[in-house]
């Protein structure tokens, strides 16, 4: 068993997973942003009307 190749493989997998996680974190989500905007607008309107 060659531990050096296994270590290199796990390092590469870790780099790939980190890259995917960062891309997912900073990906634009327009529908989620619109939902949050409407929730803020209508949430404030309910407080004013109450």
VEXGU-323042 format. One record per residue: residue number from 1; residue in three letters; chain; x, y, z of N, C-alpha, C in turn. Coordinates in nm, 3 decimals, decimal comma. Layout:
<rs>
<r NUM 'ALA' 'A' <X Y Z> <X Y Z> <X Y Z>>;
...
</rs>
This chain:
<rs>
<r 1 'UNK' 'A' <0,085 -0,119 0,000> <0,000 0,000 0,000> <0,089 0,125 0,000>>;
<r 2 'UNK' 'A' <0,058 0,217 -0,086> <0,139 0,338 -0,098> <0,065 0,454 -0,031>>;
<r 3 'UNK' 'A' <0,108 0,490 0,089> <0,040 0,594 0,165> <0,055 0,732 0,101>>;
<r 4 'UNK' 'A' <0,163 0,752 0,031> <0,187 0,882 -0,031> <0,082 0,912 -0,138>>;
<r 5 'UNK' 'A' <0,047 0,814 -0,219> <-0,056 0,834 -0,320> <-0,193 0,853 -0,257>>;
<r 6 'UNK' 'A' <-0,220 0,777 -0,149> <-0,348 0,793 -0,079> <-0,360 0,932 -0,019>>;
<r 7 'UNK' 'A' <-0,251 0,979 0,038> <-0,252 1,112 0,098> <-0,275 1,218 -0,008>>;
<r 8 'UNK' 'A' <-0,211 1,202 -0,121> <-0,227 1,297 -0,231> <-0,372 1,295 -0,281>>;
<r 9 'UNK' 'A' <-0,431 1,177 -0,288> <-0,569 1,163 -0,333> <-0,664 1,231 -0,235>>;
<r 10 'UNK' 'A' <-0,644 1,212 -0,105> <-0,733 1,274 -0,008> <-0,716 1,426 -0,008>>;
<r 11 'UNK' 'A' <-0,594 1,474 -0,029> <-0,573 1,618 -0,038> <-0,648 1,676 -0,159>>;
<r 12 'UNK' 'A' <-0,644 1,604 -0,270> <-0,713 1,649 -0,391> <-0,864 1,649 -0,369>>;
<r 13 'UNK' 'A' <-0,916 1,547 -0,305> <-1,060 1,541 -0,276> <-1,099 1,657 -0,183>>;
<r 14 'UNK' 'A' <-1,017 1,682 -0,083> <-1,045 1,792 0,009> <-1,046 1,927 -0,065>>;
<r 15 'UNK' 'A' <-0,952 1,947 -0,155> <-0,949 2,071 -0,233> <-1,075 2,084 -0,319>>;
<r 16 'UNK' 'A' <-1,115 1,974 -0,381> <-1,236 1,977 -0,465> <-1,360 2,009 -0,382>>;
<r 17 'UNK' 'A' <-1,371 1,946 -0,265> <-1,487 1,972 -0,179> <-1,489 2,116 -0,130>>;
<r 18 'UNK' 'A' <-1,373 2,168 -0,094> <-1,366 2,308 -0,050> <-1,404 2,403 -0,163>>;
<r 19 'UNK' 'A' <-1,357 2,374 -0,283> <-1,390 2,458 -0,399> <-1,539 2,455 -0,425>>;
<r 20 'UNK' 'A' <-1,599 2,337 -0,421> <-1,744 2,325 -0,443> <-1,822 2,400 -0,336>>;
<r 21 'UNK' 'A' <-1,779 2,388 -0,210> <-1,848 2,456 -0,101> <-1,841 2,607 -0,117>>;
<r 22 'UNK' 'A' <-1,725 2,659 -0,154> <-1,711 2,803 -0,172> <-1,794 2,853 -0,291>>;
<r 23 'UNK' 'A' <-1,795 2,776 -0,399> <-1,876 2,815 -0,514> <-2,024 2,817 -0,477>>;
<r 24 'UNK' 'A' <-2,068 2,719 -0,402> <-2,208 2,712 -0,360> <-2,243 2,829 -0,267>>;
<r 25 'UNK' 'A' <-2,149 2,864 -0,180> <-2,175 2,972 -0,084> <-2,191 3,106 -0,155>>;
<r 26 'UNK' 'A' <-2,112 3,131 -0,258> <-2,115 3,261 -0,323> <-2,197 3,264 -0,451>>;
<r 27 'UNK' 'A' <-2,269 3,155 -0,480> <-2,354 3,149 -0,598> <-2,473 3,244 -0,579>>;
<r 28 'UNK' 'A' <-2,508 3,315 -0,684> <-2,621 3,407 -0,675> <-2,751 3,328 -0,672>>;
<r 29 'UNK' 'A' <-2,842 3,371 -0,587> <-2,973 3,307 -0,576> <-3,081 3,415 -0,590>>;
<r 30 'UNK' 'A' <-3,119 3,449 -0,713> <-3,212 3,560 -0,734> <-3,350 3,535 -0,672>>;
<r 31 'UNK' 'A' <-3,402 3,413 -0,677> <-3,534 3,388 -0,623> <-3,535 3,397 -0,471>>;
<r 32 'UNK' 'A' <-3,428 3,353 -0,409> <-3,418 3,365 -0,263> <-3,408 3,512 -0,223>>;
<r 33 'UNK' 'A' <-3,335 3,590 -0,301> <-3,323 3,733 -0,272> <-3,458 3,803 -0,287>>;
<r 34 'UNK' 'A' <-3,533 3,768 -0,391> <-3,667 3,827 -0,408> <-3,759 3,787 -0,294>>;
<r 35 'UNK' 'A' <-3,754 3,663 -0,255> <-3,837 3,616 -0,143> <-3,806 3,696 -0,016>>;
<r 36 'UNK' 'A' <-3,676 3,714 0,012> <-3,636 3,790 0,131> <-3,683 3,935 0,122>>;
<r 37 'UNK' 'A' <-3,676 3,993 0,003> <-3,723 4,130 -0,016> <-3,871 4,141 0,013>>;
<r 38 'UNK' 'A' <-3,951 4,051 -0,044> <-4,096 4,054 -0,020> <-4,130 4,027 0,126>>;
<r 39 'UNK' 'A' <-4,056 3,937 0,188> <-4,081 3,909 0,330> <-4,055 4,034 0,414>>;
<r 40 'UNK' 'A' <-3,949 4,107 0,381> <-3,920 4,231 0,454> <-4,028 4,336 0,431>>;
<r 41 'UNK' 'A' <-4,067 4,353 0,306> <-4,167 4,454 0,272> <-4,301 4,424 0,336>>;
<r 42 'UNK' 'A' <-4,348 4,301 0,319> <-4,479 4,267 0,373> <-4,476 4,246 0,523>>;
<r 43 'UNK' 'A' <-4,362 4,208 0,578> <-4,349 4,195 0,722> <-4,359 4,331 0,789>>;
<r 44 'UNK' 'A' <-4,300 4,434 0,729> <-4,308 4,568 0,783> <-4,448 4,624 0,765>>;
<r 45 'UNK' 'A' <-4,513 4,591 0,656> <-4,648 4,639 0,632> <-4,745 4,583 0,735>>;
<r 46 'UNK' 'A' <-4,729 4,458 0,771> <-4,815 4,398 0,874> <-4,795 4,468 1,007>>;
<r 47 'UNK' 'A' <-4,672 4,503 1,040> <-4,647 4,572 1,168> <-4,712 4,710 1,168>>;
<r 48 'UNK' 'A' <-4,711 4,778 1,054> <-4,770 4,912 1,045> <-4,922 4,902 1,057>>;
<r 49 'UNK' 'A' <-4,982 4,803 0,993> <-5,127 4,786 0,997> <-5,177 4,734 1,130>>;
<r 50 'UNK' 'A' <-5,095 4,671 1,208> <-5,138 4,611 1,336> <-5,153 4,714 1,444>>;
</rs>
